[in-house]
Amino acid sequence: MDRLYELAAFVAVADAGGFSAAARRIGVSQPSISKAVAGLEQRLGIALLHRSTRNVIVTDQGRRYYDRIKPLMEAMAEAEAEATSSTQKISGSVRISAPATFGRLHVLPLIPGLLALHPGLELDLVLSDSRRGMVEDGIDLAIRVGLTDEPDAIVRRIAGTPIVCVGARRYFEQRGIPRTPADLLGHNCLLYGGQRDSADWSFQGPQGRTGIAVRGNLSSDSVETIRAAVLAGIGIGLMTRASLTAELSDSEVMTVLDGFVADVRDVSLVWPKRRFVPVRVRRATEFFADALARRLADTER
């Protein structure tokens, strides 16, 4: 049996989590896939997969083999596509992660454009405020807001979004508008990041940078929760301008202490550092680098 077919069959089973799903993915019969993987295991003299009636699990040796083979298979497919000038007809899955609120407001609206440009793509969008390992989670492209410290990844900054101190007008009508950072000590400040009792909010003043230990009756590790609480008039939030798009042009929401808030959070595209990056991932990256930068620039106007 063709050795390349054996490798392709094994990679498909590992990706799909089963023989039937792998067969459907590459358009062959399930017995053909099983025979190919069995032939590969016999040739190597190792078990690549644990088979049961319910599922298929990659063995430790199989995982190491997969990690070496998958990039080579992708590189071969890429080289073939480029040689036949068919890179415009890209297909396959791209797993993309983004912060939940940012993804909902800025990434989701761009998805139809990407799929219209490349209808053969299959997108898996993971929206979460928690940052997990890209390799462990199978992430092809991550969209990050804020500091990125990932030595095993390539980081491309595409834009910036300012930090704003914001609240609903009805909140300020009841509690007054803070004129200096110190005034926040008398306000209900909404705490992001799971800090339950208090948090240090950083401001820039005439004497340099200063931190204010603010307190409030709501804390959360979800930007969406803090955002909703701000819009509901519960308290004051410190967040990126990109987390509040149309709301900042709404007369019901306003920023305060603008002269004291100078920080900007980077918006970056991040992908695993590897020699071969599939064409489909490169095209998705190029699309977001352009479309997302333009969208964020428009929101800042």
N, C-alpha and C positions, 0 to 999 in steps of 0.2 A: 504493500500500500504506500502511496505517496507520503513521504515524511512530512512535507509541508501541510498536507491535509490532516495528518495526525496532530500536528501542533495546533492548527487552527481549530480542530475539534476539541482538544483539551482546553484551550483558552475560552472557547465558546461555552463549554460546560461550566468552567470555573466562574465565568461572568454571569451566566444565566442561573446557576444554582441547580441545574438538572439537565438530563439528557434530552427530554422532550422539548423543553424550552429552548435549548441550544440548537436542536434540529430545526425548529421553526425559525430561529433567528438567522441561520445561514442557509435555509432552504433545502435541506436534505432529509433523509429518513432517520428516525430514531435508531434503528439497528445499525445503520451506517456509522452514526456518531459513536455508538457503543463499541463497535468493532475497531474503529480508528483509535480510540483512547486505550482500549485493551492492548492493541498492537504496540502503541507507544510505551505503555507500562512494561510490556514484555521485553521490548528492545532495551529499555533503560534498566530493567531489573529492580524496579521500585514501585510501590503503590502511590499513585498520585492522588487518588480519590478514595474516600470511604463511602461505600454505597449501602443504603438501607431501603426499606420499602417506602419510607417517607421522604427522604431527602438525600442529597449528595453533598459531602463535606470534603474540602480540599485538605489533604494531609500536610504535615509540616514540611516534608520534602517536596510535596506538590506545590506548596505556596512559594518556597524558595525558587523552584523551577519556573513557576508562573511569573514571578517578579523579574526573572532574567529574560524569559521568552516573550512576554507581552510587548515590551518596547520594541523588540526586534520585528515582531509581526506588524506592529503599527508602522514602523519605519519602512518595511517592505511595501505595505499598502500605499503609503505616502509616495514612495519613489515611483511606484507603478502609476499612480494617479497623475503625478507631475509629468511622467514620460508620455502619457497619453493625452495630456492637456485637458484632463477632466476634473481639475480641482474645484471648478465652479459648481460641480454637481456633488457636493460633499454630502455624506450621510453618516449615520451612526449616533450614538448617545453621547451627550455632554452633561456632566453633573456639575451644577453651579450652586455655590452657597453665597448667602448675603445676610446681613443683619435683618431681622424680621420687619421692622418698620421701614427702614430704608429700602428694603427689597420690595415691599408692598407699594410704596410711593413712587419709586424710581426705576426699579428693575422690571417689575411686572408689566408696566405700560410699554416697555421696549420689546417684550417678547414677540408680539405679533410681527413686528418689523423684521426681527431676526429670522423667524420661521418663513416669512414671505420671501426673504432673500435666499434662504437655504431650506426649502421645504423637506429635504431629506433628513434633517436633524431631528433627533429625539432628545428633548430637554428634560432634565430632572432637576427641579429647583428646590433647594433646601433653604428655608428661611428660619433663622434662629439667631438669638443674641449670644449664645454660647459659642466659643471657638474651640473646635476639636481638631485633631490631626487631619490634615488634608489626605495624606496617604492612607491612614487607617479608615477614613470615611469614604475613600474613593472619589474625592473631589478633584475635578479637572481644572476648575477655575473658581477662585474665591474673590468676592468683592468685599473689601474691608473698609471700614470707616474708623480712623484713628491710628494709633501707633501699631505697626506691624513688626514683630520680632520673630521671624521665621527663617533661620539660617539655611534650611533645606529647601527654600522656595525662592522664586524670582518675583520681585516686587516692582510694579510699574505704577507710579503715581500719575493719576489722570486729572485730578481736580482737588479743590479744597472747599470745605464748608465751615463758615464761622460758627462759633459758639454764641448763643443768645440766652439772656435771662428773660423769661417770658411768663405771662400770666393772662388770665381773662379779665376784661374790663370790670365785670361785675365783682370779681374778687378785689380789685384795687379800689372800687367804689366803697366797699365795706371796710377794708383794712388800710387804705392809703397807699400811695406810691412811694417806694423806697428811693431816696435821692442819693444815698451813698451805700457802699457794700455793708457798712456797719448797721444800717437800718434793717437789714435782713434778719437780724437777731430778734426782731419783734414780729417776724412773719412766719407763716407756715410754708416751709420749703420742702419740696418733694424730693426724696432721696433715691437716686439711681445707683444700682450696683450692689444691692443687698445690704447696705449699711443701715442698720435699724435705728440707731439712736441719734447719730449726728454724722455730718460729713463736712470735709473742708472744701469750700468753693474758693477757687483762686481768682483774684482780680488784679488789675493793673491800675495803680493810682500815682499821684504825684511823687510819692515816696518809694515807688517801685512796686514789686509784686507783693501782695498780701493775701493771707488765707483767712476766711471767715468760717468758723465752726457753726454751721446752720443746723437747725432741727425742724422736724415736721411730723405729722401724724400718718404719713404714708411713705413706705419704702418698697422698692421692687427691683428685681434684676431684669425687668422688661421695659424697654423704652416705650413700647406701646401703652403700657399701664401708666407711666408717668405722663405721657402725652395726653391720654384720655382724661387724666385727673386735672391737668392744666386747662384743657378745654371745658371741663365741667365746672371750673371756678373753685376748685378745692385748695389750690395753692400755687406757688411759684416753682417753675422748673428751670434747670440749666441744661440745655441740650443743643444739638446742632440745628442750624437753620434748615438744613435739608429734611429734618424730622417734622417740620411745619411748613408746608408749601403754600397752599392757598390760604391757610389760616392766618398767615402774617399779613395778608392784604385784606383780611376781614376786620371790620371795625370792632368786633367783639374780642379780639386778641391783640396784645401789644407787648413790645419789648421794653425793658427798663434797664437802667444802669449801662446804657450803650457805651458811654465814655470810659467805662471801667472794664469792659470785656473785650479782650484783644486776641484771644486764642482762636486758632483755626485747626480743624481736624482734616487730615489728608484722606482723600478717597483713592484707593489703590486697587489694582487688579493683581492677584497673586496666583501663581500656578507652581506646581512641584518642579523642582530643579532636576531635569533629566535631559539626556542628550537628544532624544527624539520627542518632539511634541506633535501629536496628530494634527493633520490639516484641519479637521473639524474644530479642534480646540483653538487653533491659531485663528481661524475665521471668526469664531465666537468672541475671542479676545479682541481682535481688531474692531469688531462691530461695537462692543461695549466701550472700548477706549474712545471711539469717536462719538457714538450716540449718547453715552452717559455724560461725557464731558460737556457736550452741547446742552443737554437737558439741565444739568446743574448750573451752567452759566446763565441759562434763561431764568431759573428760579431766583438768581441773585440780583436780577435787574429790578 
